[in-house]
C-alpha cells in the first residue's frame, strides 16, 4: 500500500499507536460490511459506531466526516483487492504469460461471483457517478487493472502496437467486469449462462492476440 493510502486510511496524527491502528481497521471493516450488506444510503458514522460498540465521538476522532470515511474505505478496499491480485500474479510468475493471464481471469471470475464483491463494486460504481473522489479512486483502480493486463498481453504478443495493447487490455478488463451483471453465487443461475465462465476465459485469451 502506498504511503498516500496509509495517510488517508490511518491518519497517523491520531492513529499512531497499535490500539489506534486496530481501531481504524475495525472502523473500516464495519463500514465495508454496512456498505455491502445494506448499501451506501444506510452507511453513516453512527451506524459504524453502533456496529463496533464505539461512540460517535470515537469514530470522528479518526474520520471527521462521512466523506473522509468513505474515501478511506474505498482506497483501503481497492488496495487490499490489488494486493490479492498481485499475490496471485506472483504465485504464477514461473508460468507463461498466457498461463498467467488465464489464471488471473479465473481468479476474477470466481471472485466477482461473490455477493460481497458484487455489492461493493456496484455500490462504488453508483457512488462514482455523483462523487468526484469516488470516481477518481475507481478510475485509478481500473487503470491499474489495465496496466496489469497490458503487461501480459505485451509478453504474449510482442509485435502488438501501443494502440493494440491499450485496446486489448481495456477490452479484457471490460469483459471480466461485465460478468458482475451475469454471474452470481447469490442469484439464480440461468441455464443459458451455464458455459459462460469457460467462454469468457477463452475470450480473454483470444483478445490477447486478436488484431483490432
C-alpha positions as CSV (number, residue, x, y, z in Angstrom):
1,X,0.0,0.0,0.0
2,X,1.3,3.4,-0.9
3,X,2.2,6.0,1.8
4,X,-0.6,8.2,0.5
5,X,-3.1,5.4,1.0
6,X,-1.8,4.9,4.6
7,X,-2.1,8.6,5.4
8,X,-5.7,8.6,4.0
9,X,-6.7,5.5,5.8
10,X,-4.9,5.7,9.2
11,X,-4.5,9.5,9.6
12,X,-1.2,9.0,11.5
13,X,-1.6,12.1,13.5
14,X,-4.3,10.4,15.5
15,X,-3.7,6.7,14.8
16,X,-0.1,6.3,15.8
17,X,-0.4,3.6,18.4
18,X,-1.2,-0.1,17.8
19,X,-4.5,0.4,19.6
20,X,-5.4,3.3,17.3
21,X,-4.4,1.5,14.2
22,X,-6.5,-1.5,15.3
23,X,-9.5,0.8,15.9
24,X,-9.1,2.2,12.3
25,X,-9.1,-1.4,10.9
26,X,-12.3,-2.1,12.9
27,X,-13.9,1.1,11.6
28,X,-13.1,0.3,8.0
29,X,-14.2,-3.3,8.3
30,X,-17.5,-2.2,9.8
31,X,-18.0,0.5,7.1
32,X,-17.4,-2.1,4.4
33,X,-19.8,-4.6,6.0
34,X,-22.6,-2.0,6.1
35,X,-21.9,-0.8,2.5
36,X,-22.1,-4.4,1.1
37,X,-24.9,-5.5,3.3
38,X,-27.4,-2.7,3.2
39,X,-25.9,-0.1,0.8
40,X,-24.5,3.4,0.8
41,X,-27.7,5.1,1.9
42,X,-27.6,3.2,5.2
43,X,-23.9,3.9,5.8
44,X,-23.4,6.5,8.5
45,X,-20.9,7.4,11.2
46,X,-23.5,6.4,13.8
47,X,-24.1,3.1,12.1
48,X,-20.4,2.3,12.1
49,X,-20.1,3.3,15.8
50,X,-23.0,1.0,16.7
51,X,-21.5,-1.8,14.7
52,X,-18.3,-1.9,16.7
53,X,-19.7,-0.7,20.0
54,X,-18.0,2.7,19.9
55,X,-19.2,6.2,20.4
56,X,-19.8,8.6,17.6
57,X,-17.0,10.8,19.0
58,X,-14.6,7.9,18.8
59,X,-15.3,7.4,15.1
60,X,-14.9,11.1,14.4
61,X,-11.6,11.1,16.2
62,X,-10.3,9.2,13.2
63,X,-12.6,10.4,10.4
64,X,-14.2,13.8,10.9
65,X,-16.9,13.3,8.2
66,X,-18.6,10.6,6.3
67,X,-16.9,11.7,3.2
68,X,-13.5,11.1,4.8
69,X,-14.6,7.7,5.9
70,X,-15.9,6.7,2.5
71,X,-12.7,7.9,0.8
72,X,-10.6,5.9,3.2
73,X,-12.8,2.8,2.8
74,X,-12.6,2.9,-1.0
75,X,-8.8,3.3,-1.0
76,X,-8.4,0.6,1.6
77,X,-10.7,-1.8,-0.2
78,X,-9.1,-1.4,-3.6
79,X,-5.6,-1.5,-2.3
80,X,-6.4,-4.8,-0.5
81,X,-8.0,-6.2,-3.6
82,X,-5.0,-5.2,-5.7
83,X,-2.7,-6.9,-3.1
84,X,-4.6,-10.1,-3.6
85,X,-4.3,-9.9,-7.3
86,X,-0.5,-9.1,-7.0
87,X,-0.2,-12.2,-4.8
88,X,-1.9,-14.4,-7.4
89,X,0.3,-13.0,-10.1
90,X,3.4,-13.6,-8.0
91,X,2.5,-17.2,-7.4
92,X,2.3,-17.7,-11.1
93,X,5.4,-15.9,-12.1
94,X,7.1,-19.1,-13.4
95,X,4.3,-19.8,-15.8
96,X,4.0,-18.4,-19.3
97,X,2.2,-15.1,-19.9
98,X,-0.8,-16.9,-21.4
99,X,-1.0,-19.2,-18.3
100,X,-0.8,-16.1,-16.0
101,X,-3.5,-14.3,-17.9
102,X,-5.8,-17.4,-17.8
103,X,-5.2,-17.8,-14.1
104,X,-5.9,-14.2,-13.4
105,X,-9.1,-14.4,-15.5
106,X,-10.1,-17.5,-13.4
107,X,-9.4,-15.5,-10.2
108,X,-11.5,-12.6,-11.3
109,X,-14.4,-14.8,-12.4
110,X,-14.5,-16.6,-9.1
111,X,-14.2,-13.5,-7.0
112,X,-16.7,-11.5,-8.9
113,X,-19.4,-14.1,-8.3
114,X,-19.2,-13.5,-4.5
115,X,-22.1,-11.3,-3.2
116,X,-19.7,-9.1,-1.2
117,X,-17.5,-8.3,-4.1
118,X,-20.5,-7.6,-6.4
119,X,-22.2,-5.4,-4.0
120,X,-19.0,-3.4,-3.3
121,X,-18.3,-2.8,-7.0
122,X,-21.9,-1.9,-7.8
123,X,-22.2,0.5,-4.8
124,X,-18.9,2.2,-5.7
125,X,-19.9,2.4,-9.4
126,X,-23.1,4.1,-8.4
127,X,-21.4,6.4,-6.0
128,X,-18.7,7.3,-8.6
129,X,-21.5,8.8,-10.9
130,X,-22.1,11.6,-8.4
131,X,-19.0,11.8,-6.3
132,X,-15.7,13.0,-7.8
133,X,-13.4,11.4,-5.2
134,X,-15.1,8.0,-5.6
135,X,-14.9,8.4,-9.4
136,X,-11.1,9.2,-9.2
137,X,-10.5,6.2,-6.9
138,X,-12.4,3.9,-9.2
139,X,-10.6,5.3,-12.2
140,X,-7.2,4.6,-10.6
141,X,-8.3,1.0,-9.8
142,X,-9.4,0.4,-13.4
143,X,-6.2,2.0,-14.8
144,X,-4.1,-0.3,-12.6
145,X,-6.0,-3.4,-13.8
146,X,-5.5,-2.4,-17.4
147,X,-1.7,-1.9,-16.8
148,X,-1.5,-5.5,-15.4
149,X,-3.3,-7.0,-18.4
150,X,-1.3,-4.8,-20.8
151,X,2.0,-6.2,-19.4
152,X,0.8,-9.8,-20.0
153,X,-0.6,-9.1,-23.5
154,X,2.7,-7.5,-24.5
155,X,4.5,-10.7,-23.4
156,X,2.0,-12.8,-25.3
157,X,2.2,-10.7,-28.5
158,X,5.5,-8.6,-28.6
159,X,4.6,-7.3,-32.1
160,X,1.4,-5.5,-30.9
161,X,1.4,-1.8,-31.2
162,X,0.8,0.5,-28.3
163,X,-2.7,1.2,-29.6
164,X,-3.4,-2.5,-29.8
165,X,-2.1,-3.1,-26.3
166,X,-4.2,-0.4,-24.8
167,X,-7.3,-1.5,-26.6
168,X,-6.9,-5.2,-25.8
169,X,-6.1,-4.6,-22.1
170,X,-9.2,-2.3,-21.8
171,X,-11.4,-4.9,-23.5
172,X,-10.2,-7.7,-21.3
173,X,-10.9,-5.6,-18.2
174,X,-14.4,-4.8,-19.6
175,X,-15.0,-8.4,-20.5
176,X,-14.3,-9.6,-16.9
177,X,-16.1,-6.8,-15.0
178,X,-19.1,-7.2,-17.2
179,X,-19.6,-10.6,-15.5
180,X,-20.8,-8.7,-12.5
181,X,-24.2,-8.5,-14.1
182,X,-24.2,-12.1,-15.4
183,X,-22.8,-14.3,-12.7
184,X,-23.5,-14.5,-9.0
185,X,-23.4,-17.1,-6.2
186,X,-26.4,-15.4,-4.6
187,X,-28.7,-15.1,-7.6
188,X,-30.5,-17.8,-9.6
189,X,-28.2,-19.3,-12.3
190,X,-29.8,-19.1,-15.7
191,X,-29.4,-22.2,-17.9
192,X,-28.2,-20.2,-20.9
193,X,-25.2,-19.0,-18.8
194,X,-24.0,-22.5,-18.0
195,X,-20.9,-22.3,-20.1
196,X,-20.2,-18.6,-19.8
197,X,-17.2,-18.9,-17.5
198,X,-15.4,-21.2,-19.9
199,X,-16.3,-18.9,-22.8
200,X,-15.0,-15.8,-21.0
201,X,-11.7,-17.5,-20.3
202,X,-11.3,-18.3,-23.9
203,X,-12.4,-14.9,-25.0
204,X,-9.8,-13.2,-22.7
205,X,-7.0,-15.3,-24.3
206,X,-8.4,-14.6,-27.7
207,X,-8.4,-10.8,-27.0
208,X,-4.8,-11.0,-26.1
209,X,-3.8,-11.9,-29.6
210,X,-6.6,-10.5,-31.8
211,X,-5.8,-7.7,-34.2
212,X,-8.3,-4.9,-33.6
